[in-house]
Structure formats: C-alpha cells, structure tokens
Amino acid sequence: MVLYDLVIKNGILADGTRAKPKWADICMEDGVIVAVCERFEGEAKEVLDVQGQIVAPGFIDIHTHSDASPLIQDFEPQAKLFQGVTLEITGNCGISTIPSNDRYREEINRYYQGALAVPMGALELREDSVSDVAKRAEQAPPSINYGMLIGHGTLRGSVMGFGLRDPEPAELEQMEQVLDREMERGAFGMSLGLIYPPSSFGKLDEMAALAKVVKRHNGIVSVHMRSEGPRIFEAVDEMLEMTRRSGVHLQISHLKLMGKPQWGRAEELLQKLEDARAEGLTITCDQYPYTATSTSLTALCPKWAFDGGVQRLVERLVEPTPQLLSEIRAEMENRGGAEAVMIVSTMDRMPEANGRNLAELSKLLGCPPEEAAARCLVKSQGTVACNYFCLNQEDMLRIMKDMRIAVGSDGVNYPFDSAVMDVKVHPRSYGTFPRFLQTVREHRLMPLEDAVYKMTGLSAEILGLTDRGVIAPGKAADITVFDENAVEDRCTYLDSIQKPAGITHVIVGGVPALKNGERTASKSGKILLHTT
C-alpha cells in the first residue's frame, strides 16, 4: 500500500477550472498531487481533516512588488502566505530590481526603493539577472514561490540611465538583447510603468520593439497604463496599438477608473477591451478589491521633473518652479484632491506626515497642499508611500465580475513584525484575497468556483503555467484551504497590518506552511522560471 506524504480529507474541492465543487480527498507525494479521490482509505504520513472546508489551488498573486521578499533573511515576509497565496509575480509596473549592473546599480536600487518604499532590513540588492535571484533563493528558500517580470524602467535604466530621451538605435538593440537574455533565463515577461519614469519616457516604437522580444518567448507584457483617469481611453488605445504591432499577450494591471469624472464608465471600458479581443488581440487584466489606490507621492510629479532620476527630482523640488507646483496640483486634483491623498510612510524621515492627508499636512506646515507634497518629498528623499481615495465601488464590482480579470494585490509581501512595519500601508498587501472572497460572498457576484478560478486557474493560464493553478494528478501540490463563510479581510486603512480570518491551511510544494491558521517552520518555496 502506498504511503503518501500528505492527504487532505473531507474537503469540498474547487479545483481551479470553474467545475462545480465536490467532496474529495487529495493525496500528495514528493511535492506533487498524485490522486484526487472521493474517499481516501490508504495510509499517509500526515492527514489533514478539513471537515467540509473549501480546498482550492494555492492562490496566485499575479501583480506584486515583492521583488526583495524572497531574498530577505533578517525577518520573514508572511502577509501573502496568511492570505493563501502560494505564488507571487514580481517586477510589475516597470519597476524591478533586475536587470542591473555595476554602472547603474546604485541608481536602480534607489529607483526601486524610492518608488515602492519597501522595508528590506539589512538586505543589499546585488543581483544582476533572473539567474542570480534564483540561485540566491536556492541557498535560503522562501516560504512561498515567486516568478519575475522584467521592469521596463529598470531595463531602460540599466542600459541608458535615467534621462528623458529616446534610445539611440544601439541602445534599443542592447535593451532587446538584455530582455531576450532574461526571458531565456526564465522571466515571465516585461512590465511597463507608464506613470513612472524612466518607463514613462518610452514611446510606442520602443515599447513595441521590446514587446516583440517577449512575444518570441510566449511571455506577457503587463502595463500600468499612462493614465487611469482623465485620459484612460487614450491610454488603452496606446496599449492596443502596441499589442497589434507585436502580437504579444497584453496584461492590463489593476484595471480601474480613477477620479469622479470617470466614475460609471466601467461597462464602456470593458466593452472597449472586448472589441479589441474580437480583432484577435489577447488581452487580460488584474484588479484589487479596494476603492483606494496606493503608490508613491512622486506620482503627482510630471515626468519631465524626473529627467536624471529620483535625485534630480528631489533637487528640483527644493525650490519648485510655479510650473512644477501647478502640475503637482493638477494631478492631485485628478486623484481626488488634497483630502484624498493620505501619506502612509516616509521611511522615518518625516514621521509627522504619516497618517495625514495632504490637506492636513498643508495646515500643519502652513502652505498650499502642492507645496506640502514637495516639502515632504524633499525631506523624505523621494521615498513617500501614499493611499489615494479616488475609486468608485460600483465600477469596482462591475470590473470584478469579468472572467478575464484575475485577482492581483499590487502589494508587497510584508512581515507582521511591528518593529519592521511601523507604518500604515495599504491593506491590499495583507488582505486582497480574503477581501475578494468576502466581497464576492457579500455581493453575490459569482459562484464560488468562478471566484476560485479568478485567483488560480486564470492566473496560471495568463502566465503559461501548466503545472499550477489547478488541483489534479500531476500538478504541483500548492493548495489553500479556507472556510467559505468565515473568510474575511480584517484590515482597515488606519490599521492594515492584520491577519485575515478563514484561511486554515496553506500547502507549498506538498508541505504545510500554514496549519490551522498558524505558521509552521517550513520554507518550501522557490523561484519559478518561465519556459517557452
């Protein structure tokens, strides 16, 4: 008789394919699912009786900024594991830690840290490529799995620096060569961050040329579009044209309509994407289930102010010109006004700003909100994380119902350690997947099997992963068990570092990483490499 490593008994299986849930037992051996049966009667080293809870594939967070997380050693990032996430895709929004090189390493690391305000402890980023990250993670395995995208901004910066200019033909060719190399080494694609310099410096011809490289490797191009507010439909057109020219699979990041003038246009936006699919274009998206966005305070600044990098931006903000302040004010209004912009982290450089919106900070400093933003960025050396309260729930719910839109947090795999996390980060990093399930349940948006698919099978299909996202014999034993009626996000915007409810067990590579809601000692994650 076979002695299995692990068996999950008496679960209701939602297998990631949109099939109707059914009672099933799951048998695992050597990190692989080897049997799915109605009733297990054999022997196993360990049996988890889940007593009618939902057994699903491990959740895939297709849009994250956890580039540093698999390498951190002096604290453990756990935020995603406690949500049921077993795989994160990093390097989104044009921002990644690789490719890098000695010439531009300092600027690339400043760019990553400045854009994302990610606590890294004593970690020094010294990796140059996908291969380097994978090797380092092998030496000290993470708790969950990771896959990588190549950020266009980082790629551009590694070849031609952070100047506001078009690449010379030789520079574009070098970018293509570096991207081709990283795709060969296992990157899942490239990301564009078209509000974040230097990615935003790129024009259509440059992006289409690089997208063709990704297409050759059957990867994806994910994009934070040039506008998600007043010019969102124009921004979509730009990406559709890039996709027509290259034939690449387009993945639109965190699809949303930002600012009151755009509210109520979700149906129009979704129809535009459907019309493009009718042309033969391959287009999918991701979304997080919150009505506030989160990004750097530098997002208020015009791209010309970044010419030369983040340090040059800070220098320009020391004595900002009327034009610069005017453009900051205009973008602030696009995002809901000074009251809608809440500062959550200045990396301890301006603690009096943390938890205040720009209207409150302007009163504290005795200056207009746009000047308060400039002062905050100067004092914090360009590293300021903010929440922007500028979305509409009805649009969010309509977008959520679309079955081509996966769940992605746009967050970071943070720790729960209060000594590390002494800031008010966006709750999406700690609660996206429970929040999605909770929202589906409370608003009766779709059947459970469809909700599970949007967190698992759909993301695996987008990424070209054939061994994950589905529970079936031969698939990787990454599994999440949850209580359908109890799962919920406990985070708030003022108290976001909270563990969710209802996530019971999380299996990574056939080993329990979370058991009965408690962390085990296992670290069975790895870097997943894309194959063409």
Secondary structure as UniProt FT lines:
FT   STRAND          3..4
FT   STRAND          6..13
FT   STRAND          22..29
FT   TURN            30..31
FT   STRAND          32..37
FT   STRAND          43..44
FT   STRAND          47..49
FT   TURN            51..52
FT   STRAND          54..57
FT   STRAND          59..61
FT   TURN            67..68
FT   HELIX           69..71
FT   TURN            79..80
FT   HELIX           81..83
FT   STRAND          85..90
FT   TURN            93..94
FT   TURN            102..104
FT   HELIX           105..116
FT   TURN            121..122
FT   HELIX           130..139
FT   STRAND          145..148
FT   STRAND          150..151
FT   HELIX           152..160
FT   TURN            161..162
FT   HELIX           169..184
FT   TURN            185..186
FT   STRAND          189..193
FT   TURN            194..195
FT   TURN            197..198
FT   HELIX           199..201
FT   HELIX           204..216
FT   TURN            217..218
FT   STRAND          220..224
FT   TURN            230..231
FT   HELIX           232..246
FT   STRAND          249..252
FT   HELIX           260..262
FT   TURN            263..264
FT   HELIX           266..278
FT   TURN            279..280
FT   STRAND          283..287
FT   STRAND          293..296
FT   HELIX           297..300
FT   HELIX           303..306
FT   TURN            307..308
FT   HELIX           310..318
FT   HELIX           322..334
FT   TURN            335..336
FT   HELIX           338..340
FT   STRAND          341..345
FT   TURN            347..348
FT   HELIX           351..353
FT   TURN            354..355
FT   HELIX           358..365
FT   HELIX           369..379
FT   TURN            380..382
FT   STRAND          385..388
FT   HELIX           393..400
FT   TURN            403..404
FT   STRAND          405..407
FT   TURN            418..420
FT   HELIX           428..443
FT   HELIX           448..455
FT   HELIX           457..463
FT   TURN            473..474
FT   STRAND          479..482
FT   TURN            484..486
FT   STRAND          503..508
FT   TURN            509..510
FT   STRAND          511..515
FT   TURN            516..517
FT   STRAND          518..519
//
